């Protein structure tokens, strides 16, 4: 397979150009015609000669494929499949229209795998770090059931929901994080530049300082004397914590603990359960066997603790127990949700009720996210007030005592 450079005109008569891989010039022409481009010139592309420095710089600035790219890709594949465009031509068109180099390389690799006779799910599995296990499993189910077009639409809706939840949580946490960073910077500046100046002033008093002032001066002197070790200790702590969280036991314990955190724990739990319900409903509706669906969903909820509870459900179902009983044994679902699962299991409408459960959890998550900033602000204000009070008392009490002493001597 060779790389061909082409020039042509699109349906609006505009001049366009690019490069495509194909066996012959005729293959390039077929690909261009399938995407509405009339070829004018097709020739073997000259080999690129890049210096090592340019290649290194390009790799350093190379933007990776992100969720938004996969979201657009899913919507485009749904549209192309619905229009009846063959899969190879669809990927050729997407490759020709993509602007991000990482996306172009990924589409090129998938198209090459398809040319070699691999299935779409197998070709995408070569990029599992981009698509994820759930996405690839759903594509595999779509291939087996002949519902690939519908699967792409469902995956697009699923990715849109997850992106929306992440963006809303980031937006709600942006202000508290900014305040905490500002507070940390202020504390460092005060201890390095401000308090040492007052320490020199207080040293001339030759009087016993209040306890709060002595504490502030001692903490400032300790920070100035040991700041290299403090910095190294902070970096070491971050590395150790991240290493621990990358272990199976560490990830499980942290995921279980963050569900019990005040204020944010309930949001994380409901968002995770909404993802579980929507993924489970999508898998079941697409024809995935129940046990296989739970196995895949357990890997995609992005929470080791909830994932283990879903695997517990799967094991119970394999033993012949009902979905309702297995869901109740996990201890993470509310009674209302368990009742809806029981009704769905009895009526055979489990897919629709799972979507209802997902919608209910999504609405509750949205409501809690909207109140997240309002719930955190009083805590931040209380912390700021305590810091300001300690600083004010530590700095101004000695000055106040000195003034009182001076006034007493003058009055005597």
matplotlib code that plots the C-alpha trace (Angstrom):
import matplotlib.pyplot as plt

x = [0.0, 1.4, 0.7, -0.7, -0.9, -4.1, -5.8, -9.4, -12.6, -15.4, -19.1, -18.9, -16.2, -13.4, -9.9, -8.9, -5.8, -4.4, -2.9, -4.4, -3.2, -4.4, -3.2, -3.6, -4.5, -7.9, -8.4, -7.7, -10.1, -12.8, -12.2, -12.4, -15.5, -17.2, -16.7, -17.9, -14.5, -13.8, -10.1, -8.0, -4.5, -3.3, 0.4, 2.8, 3.5, 7.1, 8.8, 9.1, 12.6, 12.4, 15.3, 15.6, 15.0, 11.9, 10.6, 11.3, 9.6, 6.6, 6.2, 6.5, 3.7, 1.5, -2.0, -3.5, -6.9, -9.4, -13.0, -14.3, -12.6, -14.2, -17.5, -17.3, -16.1, -19.1, -21.5, -19.8, -19.8, -23.5, -24.3, -22.1, -23.5, -27.0, -26.4, -25.1, -21.5, -19.2, -17.0, -13.7, -14.9, -16.2, -12.8, -11.1, -13.4, -12.8, -9.1, -9.1, -11.1, -9.3, -7.0, -5.4, -2.3, -2.9, -6.5, -5.3, -2.8, -5.4, -7.9, -5.2, -4.2, -7.8, -8.4, -5.2, -6.4, -9.8, -8.0, -6.2, -9.5, -9.9, -13.2, -13.9, -13.9, -10.5, -9.1, -10.3, -8.9, -5.4, -6.3, -8.0, -6.4, -8.4, -11.7, -11.9, -13.2, -16.9, -16.8, -15.0, -17.4, -20.4, -18.9, -18.4, -22.0, -23.1, -21.2, -22.7, -26.2, -26.1, -27.1, -23.8, -25.5, -27.7, -24.7, -22.8, -25.7, -26.1, -22.3, -22.5, -25.3, -23.3, -20.1, -22.1, -23.6, -20.2, -18.6, -21.4, -21.1, -17.3, -17.6, -20.2, -18.1, -15.0, -17.0, -18.3, -14.9, -13.1, -13.8, -13.0, -9.7, -8.8, -9.5, -7.5, -4.5, -4.7, -4.8, -1.7, 0.2, -0.8, 0.4, 3.7, 4.2, 3.3, 5.6, 8.6, 8.3, 5.9, 6.2, 10.1, 9.8, 7.5, 9.8, 12.6, 10.3, 9.1, 12.7, 13.3, 10.4, 12.3, 9.0, 7.1, 5.0, 1.5, 1.2, -0.4, 2.5, 5.1, 3.4, 3.4, 7.0, 8.0, 6.1, 7.7, 11.2, 10.6, 9.4, 12.4, 14.9, 13.4, 11.8, 14.0, 12.9, 9.3, 9.4, 11.1, 8.6, 5.6, 6.9, 7.7, 4.3, 2.6, 4.7, 4.0, 0.3, 0.0, 2.0, -0.3, -3.4, -2.1, -2.1, -5.3, -5.7, -5.0, -7.4, -10.1, -9.7, -9.6, -12.7, -14.6, -13.5, -14.3, -17.9, -18.2, -16.6, -18.8, -20.5, -18.8, -19.2, -22.9, -22.3, -19.6, -21.9, -24.9, -22.8, -21.2, -24.5, -26.0, -23.1, -23.7, -27.4, -27.0, -24.1, -26.0, -29.2, -27.3, -25.5, -28.7, -30.7, -28.0, -28.3, -25.3, -25.8, -26.5, -23.3, -21.1, -22.8, -22.1, -18.5, -17.9, -19.9, -17.9, -14.7, -16.2, -17.7, -14.3, -14.7, -13.1, -15.5, -18.6, -17.0, -16.5, -20.2, -21.3, -19.1, -20.8, -24.1, -22.7, -21.6, -25.0, -26.8, -24.5, -25.6, -29.2, -30.3, -32.6, -31.2, -33.2, -31.8, -28.3, -28.7, -30.0, -27.1, -24.6, -25.9, -25.4, -28.9, -31.8, -35.1, -36.8, -34.2, -34.5, -38.2, -37.9, -35.4, -37.9, -40.7, -38.5, -37.4, -41.0, -42.4, -39.5, -39.0, -35.6, -33.9, -36.4, -36.5, -32.7, -32.7, -35.2, -32.9, -30.0, -32.2, -33.2, -29.6, -28.5, -31.1, -30.1, -26.4, -27.2, -29.1, -26.3, -23.6, -25.5, -25.4, -21.8, -20.3, -22.9, -22.1, -18.4, -18.3, -19.2, -16.4, -13.9, -15.1, -14.7, -11.2, -10.2, -11.7, -9.7, -6.5, -7.1, -8.0, -4.9, -2.7, -4.4, -4.2, -0.6, 0.6, -1.4, -1.6, 2.0, 1.6, -1.6, 0.2, 3.1, 0.7, -1.1, 2.2, 3.4, 0.1, 0.3, 3.9, 2.9, -0.1, 2.0]
y = [0.0, 3.4, 7.0, 9.2, 13.0, 14.2, 17.5, 17.9, 19.9, 19.4, 19.7, 23.5, 23.8, 24.6, 23.4, 20.8, 18.6, 15.9, 12.5, 9.0, 5.4, 2.9, 0.1, 2.0, 5.4, 4.1, 3.2, 6.8, 8.0, 5.8, 7.0, 10.6, 10.1, 8.5, 11.6, 14.0, 15.1, 15.1, 14.2, 16.4, 15.0, 11.9, 10.9, 9.1, 11.3, 12.3, 11.0, 13.5, 14.4, 15.5, 16.3, 14.6, 18.0, 18.7, 15.2, 15.4, 18.8, 17.6, 14.6, 16.9, 19.2, 16.3, 16.5, 13.2, 11.9, 13.0, 12.2, 15.0, 13.5, 10.1, 11.8, 13.5, 10.2, 8.3, 10.8, 10.8, 7.0, 6.9, 9.3, 7.4, 4.0, 5.3, 6.6, 3.2, 4.2, 1.1, 1.0, 1.3, 4.3, 5.8, 5.6, 6.9, 9.9, 10.5, 10.2, 12.7, 15.2, 14.8, 17.7, 16.3, 14.2, 11.6, 11.1, 10.7, 8.1, 6.2, 6.2, 5.1, 2.2, 1.1, 1.3, -0.7, -3.4, -3.5, -3.9, -6.9, -8.6, -7.8, -6.9, -3.3, -4.2, -6.0, -3.0, -0.7, -3.0, -2.0, 1.5, 0.4, 3.2, 5.6, 3.9, 1.9, -1.6, -0.6, 1.1, -1.8, -4.3, -2.4, -2.3, -6.1, -6.5, -4.3, -6.4, -9.6, -8.3, -6.2, -3.1, -1.2, 2.0, 2.1, 1.2, 4.2, 6.5, 5.1, 5.4, 9.0, 9.7, 7.9, 9.8, 13.1, 12.3, 11.4, 14.5, 16.7, 15.3, 15.8, 19.3, 20.2, 18.8, 20.7, 23.9, 23.4, 22.6, 25.4, 28.1, 26.1, 24.8, 28.4, 29.6, 26.8, 27.5, 31.2, 30.5, 28.2, 30.9, 33.5, 31.4, 30.8, 34.5, 35.5, 33.0, 33.8, 37.6, 39.2, 37.4, 37.5, 41.3, 41.3, 38.9, 41.5, 44.1, 42.0, 41.0, 44.6, 44.6, 42.4, 41.3, 38.0, 37.5, 36.0, 32.3, 32.9, 35.2, 32.7, 30.0, 32.1, 33.0, 29.4, 28.1, 30.8, 30.1, 26.3, 26.8, 29.0, 26.6, 23.4, 24.5, 22.2, 19.2, 20.3, 20.7, 17.3, 15.7, 17.1, 15.8, 12.4, 12.2, 12.9, 10.2, 7.7, 8.4, 8.1, 4.9, 3.5, 4.5, 2.7, -0.6, -2.7, -2.5, 1.3, 2.0, -0.1, 1.6, 5.1, 4.5, 3.1, 6.0, 8.8, 7.6, 8.5, 12.0, 14.8, 16.9, 15.3, 11.6, 11.5, 13.2, 10.6, 7.7, 8.9, 9.8, 6.4, 4.6, 6.7, 5.5, 1.9, 2.0, 3.7, 1.3, -1.7, -0.6, 0.1, -3.3, -5.2, -3.3, -4.1, -7.8, -8.4, -11.5, -10.5, -11.9, -10.5, -7.1, -6.9, -8.0, -5.1, -2.5, -3.4, -2.4, 0.9, 2.5, 4.0, 3.0, -0.2, -0.4, -0.1, -2.4, -5.1, -4.8, -5.2, -8.3, -9.5, -9.1, -11.0, -13.9, -14.1, -14.1, -16.9, -18.9, -18.5, -15.7, -12.8, -9.4, -7.7, -9.9, -9.5, -5.7, -5.6, -7.6, -4.9, -2.3, 0.6, 1.0, 2.9, 1.1, 3.1, 1.8, -1.8, -1.6, -0.3, -3.2, -5.7, -4.3, -4.3, -7.9, -9.1, -7.2, -7.8, -4.0, -4.0, -2.0, 0.9, 1.0, 1.0, 4.1, 5.6, 4.8, 6.4, 9.5, 9.7, 9.5, 12.0, 14.5, 14.1, 14.4, 17.6, 19.0, 18.2, 19.6, 22.9, 23.1, 22.0, 25.5, 26.8, 23.9, 24.4, 28.2, 28.4, 25.9, 28.0, 31.2, 29.6, 28.5, 31.9, 33.6, 31.3, 32.1, 35.8, 35.8, 33.9, 36.2, 39.3, 38.2, 37.0, 40.2, 42.9, 41.5, 42.3, 45.8, 46.2, 45.1, 47.4, 50.3, 49.5, 49.3, 52.6, 54.3, 52.9, 54.3, 57.6, 57.9, 57.0]
z = [0.0, -1.0, 0.0, -2.8, -2.9, -4.5, -5.6, -6.4, -6.0, -3.5, -4.2, -3.7, -6.4, -3.9, -4.4, -1.8, -1.5, 0.9, 1.0, 1.1, 1.3, -1.3, -3.5, -6.7, -8.0, -8.8, -5.2, -4.2, -6.8, -5.5, -1.9, -3.0, -5.1, -2.1, 0.0, -2.7, -4.1, -7.8, -8.3, -10.5, -9.9, -8.1, -7.8, -5.4, -2.5, -2.1, 1.0, 3.9, 5.1, 8.6, 10.8, 14.2, 15.9, 14.0, 14.6, 18.3, 18.5, 16.6, 18.9, 21.9, 20.7, 19.4, 20.8, 21.9, 20.9, 23.6, 24.4, 22.2, 19.2, 19.9, 20.4, 17.0, 15.5, 16.9, 15.5, 12.0, 11.9, 12.8, 10.0, 7.5, 8.4, 8.3, 4.8, 3.7, 3.1, 3.2, 6.2, 4.3, 2.4, 5.7, 7.3, 4.2, 4.3, 8.0, 7.5, 4.7, 6.7, 10.1, 11.1, 14.3, 13.4, 16.2, 15.0, 11.4, 12.4, 14.4, 11.6, 9.2, 11.4, 11.8, 8.0, 7.4, 9.8, 8.0, 4.7, 6.2, 7.0, 10.7, 12.2, 13.3, 17.0, 16.6, 14.7, 17.5, 20.2, 19.0, 20.4, 23.6, 25.6, 23.4, 23.0, 26.3, 26.9, 27.0, 23.6, 21.9, 23.5, 22.2, 18.7, 18.9, 19.9, 17.0, 14.6, 15.9, 15.9, 12.8, 14.7, 14.4, 13.3, 16.4, 18.6, 17.3, 18.1, 21.6, 22.2, 21.1, 23.6, 26.3, 25.7, 25.7, 29.1, 30.7, 29.2, 30.6, 34.1, 34.1, 32.9, 35.5, 38.3, 37.0, 36.9, 40.4, 41.8, 39.9, 42.5, 45.6, 44.1, 43.1, 46.7, 48.3, 46.0, 46.7, 50.5, 50.2, 48.3, 50.9, 53.8, 52.1, 51.4, 54.9, 56.5, 54.2, 53.8, 56.3, 59.6, 59.7, 59.6, 62.6, 64.3, 64.1, 65.5, 68.4, 69.2, 70.3, 72.8, 75.2, 76.6, 76.7, 73.6, 73.5, 72.8, 69.4, 68.4, 69.6, 67.6, 64.4, 64.8, 65.5, 62.5, 60.2, 61.4, 61.0, 57.4, 56.5, 58.0, 56.6, 53.3, 51.1, 53.2, 53.1, 49.3, 48.9, 51.4, 49.5, 46.2, 47.7, 49.3, 46.0, 44.3, 47.0, 47.1, 43.3, 43.4, 46.1, 44.2, 41.1, 43.0, 43.1, 46.9, 47.0, 44.2, 45.9, 49.3, 47.9, 45.7, 48.6, 50.9, 48.5, 48.3, 52.0, 51.8, 53.0, 50.3, 47.3, 48.2, 47.4, 44.0, 43.1, 44.1, 42.1, 39.1, 39.1, 39.5, 36.7, 34.5, 35.5, 34.8, 31.4, 30.4, 31.6, 29.8, 26.6, 26.7, 27.4, 24.8, 22.2, 22.9, 25.1, 27.3, 30.9, 32.5, 29.8, 30.0, 33.8, 33.2, 30.8, 32.8, 35.9, 34.1, 32.8, 35.9, 36.8, 40.5, 41.8, 44.8, 42.7, 40.1, 42.7, 43.7, 40.1, 39.8, 42.9, 41.1, 38.1, 40.3, 41.9, 38.6, 37.4, 40.4, 39.3, 41.6, 40.5, 39.4, 42.2, 44.9, 43.6, 43.4, 46.9, 48.2, 46.9, 49.4, 47.1, 45.5, 47.1, 47.8, 45.0, 42.5, 43.7, 43.3, 39.7, 39.0, 40.4, 38.3, 35.2, 35.8, 36.3, 33.2, 30.9, 30.6, 32.4, 29.7, 29.8, 33.6, 33.7, 31.4, 33.9, 36.8, 34.9, 34.3, 37.9, 39.1, 36.5, 37.7, 41.3, 40.3, 38.4, 41.4, 43.8, 41.5, 41.2, 45.0, 45.4, 45.3, 47.7, 50.1, 50.0, 50.2, 54.0, 54.8, 52.8, 54.5, 57.9, 57.1, 55.8, 58.8, 61.2, 59.3, 59.3, 63.0, 63.9, 61.9, 63.2, 66.9, 66.5, 64.9, 66.7, 70.2, 71.0, 69.5, 71.6, 74.8, 74.0, 73.6, 76.8, 78.6, 77.2, 78.2, 81.7, 82.1, 80.7, 83.0, 86.0]

ax = plt.figure().add_subplot(projection="3d")
ax.plot(x, y, z, "-o")
ax.set_aspect("equal")
plt.show()
